[in-house]
Amino acid sequence: MKIIYGCANCSEEKYRQLNTSSVQPAQKYHRLLMIGLKKSGADVYCYSGLPINRNVTKKLFICEKDEVEDGVNYHYYKTINLPLFRQAMIYFGARRAVKRYKKEKDAIVICDCLNRANATGMASVANKSKIPVVMIVTDLPDYQFDQKTAKKYNKLLSKADGYIFLTEQMNERVNKDGKPYIVLEGHSDDTLGEIADSERYEVKTGKKVIVYAGSIKKLYGIQTLVEGFLKANLPDAELQIFGDGDYREELEEICKTNPSVKYMGIRLNSEVVEVEQRSALLVNPRPTAPDYTKYSFPSKNMEYMVSGTPILTTKLPGMPPEYYPHVYAVEDESADGIARALNDVFKSDLAMRLQKGKEAREFVLNEKSNTVQAKKIIKFLEENF
């Protein structure tokens, strides 16, 4: 099977050259999935306009050599680094890319629907050439863009022959024609090693390090988490927050008067993962009331769980019940509720908490790793196209 994969990705080495501050969720999501598809027996050809803009590089002409990394073939479109020119060149580059496979009987297009110029170009040729098009939907356009722009994305979605959704609710919202689909919440990195318990901060120093890593927007409950942590008044505990967002300035002021709260800024994903593995608890306080939560599964939950550190999370509507036995749950999403939840977690001794984290890790590696999820996709493709 030849998979023509359309997204805005690049090799890890090239990504480090382009962006040294952090790893965007899309880069990690698609990279791991492509590696999983390759390990599952598919030939994977990634066609990308690169994850860049004028803020990333001032270079006007973008012309990068093709690469192979982890068995995945990366082909980068030549573009002019100006918005309209760039999108037009990606569109026509995507059309040329798919035309190369017109005579291949086992070719399938998989593309990120949010990478619109790329996906539109691929679908325009694939539809005419009878090459199946499967679109990955990680976020609904209606919640990402204004009404006019969302309409264009939804029109693009209608060109798909099948879908890969994060939640079942997405299918109910998007797939009006009953096309083939598969629901995969996400995937963990099956190569991430397990850290020895003796390396954890709590074992070495007695410090209970609680971590939040992600967008620090008030919308995502980060302010409530900080207030709840301070109310919990946990002995020998420290809250470390990684990321950026509209709560940063207020958070920095809080840190000045509350030494147990530390703003860690933006770090490389590898650095964040190492801290997560050594910590006592990882927290996702995202509120469940907003309608959009039915159509998302935070990638941080998967990253948290594979770390082997226990996770405390709200019961997000997009998170299937099979996850609940492997996490600590926030029942009351107020600051007082989070304070109670934190205290409840730390009523358990260290051994019990470590066991909870290990069970979560085993669950995602056995059931949700990038290789396991990719095999499900291969089976889905073979049965439907």
N, C-alpha and C positions, 0 to 999 in steps of 0.2 A: 504494500500500500504506500502510495506517495502522497504525503500531506503537504499542501501548499498553505503555509501558515502566515496570515497577514496580521501584523501588529506593529508597534513602535519600539521594538526591542533591539538589543544588540548583545554581543558577547559580554561576559563579566569584565574582562580586561578593558574593553572599549568603554564600558559604562564607567569604570573607575577613572578613565581619562577624561570623560565628559562631565562627570558629576561626582565630586569627591565628598559631598556633604552627607548624603543619605541614599537609601535605595527606595525608589517609589514602588508602591504595591504592585502596579502593573508589570514592572520589570521582573519582579520576583515571581509573580503569578505565572506569567507566560513562559519564563525561562524554565521553571520547574516542570511545567506541563509539557513543554517541548522535549525536555530530557526524558520525561516519563514515557512519552510516545515513542521516542527513539529506542528506549530500553525494551519497549513492548513489541518491537519488530517493525515499526514503520520507518520509512525514509522521510525525514523532516526537512523542509526547505522554508526557512523564514525569510520573508520579504518585508523590508522595513525602511521607513524614511528616517530612522534614528530618533531617539527621544530628545530632540534639541529645539531650541528657538534662539532668538537674539540675546536672551539673557544668559544662555549657556555658553554660546560662542559667538564672536563677532565675525567669524569667517563668512564670507559671502557665498562662495562656491563650496558645496559639500560633495566630496567625491572620495568615499572610503572603500578600501579593498574588501572583497568578500572574505569570509572567515569560516572556519569549522571549529566548533568548541563543543565538547561532550557529545560528539557525533551529530550535532545539529548544524546544518549549512545555513550561514547567514549571508544574505544578499542585500546590499544597501543601495537604495535608489540615489541617483545623482540629483541633487536639488540646488536651487538658489535659496539662500536663507532669508527670504522675505515672505511674509505670510501667504499672500495669494499665489505667488510663483511656486512656493514650496508645495502647497496643497495640490495645485494643478499638476506639478511634476510627479508627485506621489501617485495621483490618480492615473496618469498615463503610464507610469512605471508599473503599477499594479496590473493594468490591462496587458501590457507586454509580457509580464511575468506569467500570467495564466495562459496566454496564447502558446507558450512553450509546451504546455501539457495537453493541448487539444486532442492529441492522438493517443494519450496514455489512458488505458481503460481502467486503471486502478487509482486514478488521481482524485483527490478530494480537497476542496478548499475549506479550511477552518480559519475564521478571522474574528478579530475583536471588533464588535459592532461600534464601539466608541472611537475607534480609529477610522473615522468616516471616509476620508478620501481614499484610503487604502482598501477598505471593505467595499466601497462603491465601485471602484475600478475593477476589483476582482470579481464581484458579483455580476457586473455588466457583461463580462466575457464568459464567465462560467455558466450563467443561465442560458446563453445562446449555444454554448458548446456542450451542453448536457453534462457538465461536471457538477456534482453535488456541492452545495454551499451550506456549511453549518456555521452559524454565528454564535459566538460566546457572548453572553449577556451578563456582565458583572454588576451593572447598574442600569436602572430604567431611565431612558432619556427624559421622561416627564419630570423626573426629580433632579435632573442634572442641568437642564437648559431651559431657556425661555420657551414659550409656547411655539413660536415660529420655528426655532431651531429644532425643538423636540419633534415637531411634525416631520422634518426632513429625516431625522434618525429613525422614526417609526416607519416611514416609507421604505427606508433601507432594510429594516428588519423584515418587512413583508417579502423581500427578495430571497430570503433564506429558504432552504429546503428542510432544514432542521435546526434545532437549538440545543445549546448547553447552558442551562440556567443554574443560578446559585440556590434558588428556593422554589418550592412548588407553587407558591403564590405568583411568581413571575410568569409561569406558564399560563395561569388563569388570566393574567393581565395582557400578555403579548400574543399568545398562540391561539388566535380566534379560529384558524382554519384546521386545527387538529393535526398539525404536522408532527413528525417524529421529534422527540425531545428526550433529554436526560437531565436529571438534577444532580449536581455535584457541588456541595457547599464550598469546596476549595480543596487544597491539598497541602500536606506537610512535606518538608524536605527529608527524604528517606536516608540521606547521607549525614544528617546532623548527629554528631556523636553525643553520648551521654556522659555527663560530668560526674565525677565521684562525689559522694555525699560529703567527704572530708574537705572538699574544696568550697563548700558553701559558706557564705559570710556568717551565718548563724552558728555554724559549728566552730569556725575559727575565732570569731570575736564576740559571739553572743548577740550581735546586732541583727534584728529582724528587718531586713530590707524589703520594702513593698514597692513594686514597680508598676508604672503606667508608661507605655510607649505607643505613640501615635499622634494623631492630630489633637492639639490641645485647644479645641474649640469648646465654648460653653455649651453649644448644641449637643456635644457628645458626653456631657455630664462630668467634665473634669473639675469644674468649680465645686460641684456637689461632693465629689470624691475628696477634694482637699478639705472641705468643711467637715466631712464625715470622719476623715482621718484625725483631724485635730480634736474633734469631740470624743473619739474613741480613747484618746489618752493612753495609748499602749506603751508599756515600759520597754525601753531598749529598742524602739522601733523608729524607722526612718522611711519616708516616702520619697522616692526618686522618680522624677517625671522627665521623659524624653520626648522631644518633638517641638512643634511650633504651631501657633494659631492665635486667635483673638484674645485668649486668656493670658498670654505670655507676660505682658507688662504687669498686670495685676498679680500674677503668680510670683514674679520677681520681687515685688514689694512684700508679699506675704513671707517669702523666704528670708527677708532681712530681719524679721522679728520672730520667726519660728524656725530655729535651726534644724528641727526634725523634718522639715520639708525642703527638698533640694531640687532646683531646676537644673537639669543636666544638659539642656540645649539639644541641638541636632547632632547626631553621631552616625557613623557608619553602621549599617545593619549588623555587621559582624561583631562590633563592639557592644551593641545593644543586646544581641543574642547571648553573648558571654555573661553580661550582667544578669539577664533573665535566668540563666542556668544556675547562677550562684545565689539567687535571691530566695526569700522565704515565701513570697506570695506575689502573683501577677494579677492585676485588676483591670476589668473592663466595665466601666460604670455607665455605658451608653443607655439612655432612657429608652423604654420600650413603647411609650405612648405614640410617638410620631408614626404616621402611616408608612413612611419610607422603610421603617425597620422590617416590615414584612418582606421586603424585596432585597434584603442584603444579608450577607453572612460575613462579619468582620474577619479579615485575614489575620488580624492580630490574635484572635482566639485560637486559630490553628497553630500559629507560631508559639504562642504561650504554652499550649498543651504539649507540643513536641519537645519543649525545653526540659520537661521532667519536674518543673516547679508547679505546685498547685495553683489553680486559677480561681478567682472569685469574679463572677460575671452576673449581669442581669439576665433574665430569661427572655432573650430576644425572640420575637415571633419567627424569625428565619432560622433559628437553631432547632433542629429536630430533637425530640425527647430522648433519643438514644445517647445524646451527649450528657444529659443531666446527672447520671450516676458518677460521672468522672470529673465533675466540677463542684465548687461551692457556689451556691446561688444567693443573689441579693433578692430578698422577698419584698422589701420596702425601699424604694429608690430615693427617698429623701436623705438628707445628711444624717439624721438620727438613725434611719434604717441602715445606712452604710456603716455607721459607727457600731451598731449592734452586730452586723454581719462580720465585721473585722474582729470584734471581740469574741464572737462565737468560733471563728476559725482558729484563733490563737488559744482557745480553751483546750484544743487538742494538743497533745505533746508532739514534739518534733518528728518522732518516728511515724506517727499516724499521718501527719501532713506530708511527709516524704513519700509514704506509700500511696497517698492520694495522687500525688504528682506522677509517680511511676505508672500507675494504672491509666492515667490520662494519656501519657506518652505511648504506652503500649497500644491503647485503643486507636489513636490517630495513625500510628505507624502500621498497624495491622489492617486498618479499615479505610484510612484516608490519605495515605502517602501519595506522592506524585506518581509513583509507578503503579500503585493499586488503582488510582483514579484513571490513569491513562489506559490501563487494560479495560476498564469499563467503557471508556470512550471507543476504543478499537472494536470491542464487541458490539456496541451500539451502531457504529458505522457499518460493520459487516452485515448486521441483521437488517439494516434499513436502506442501504444504498448500493 
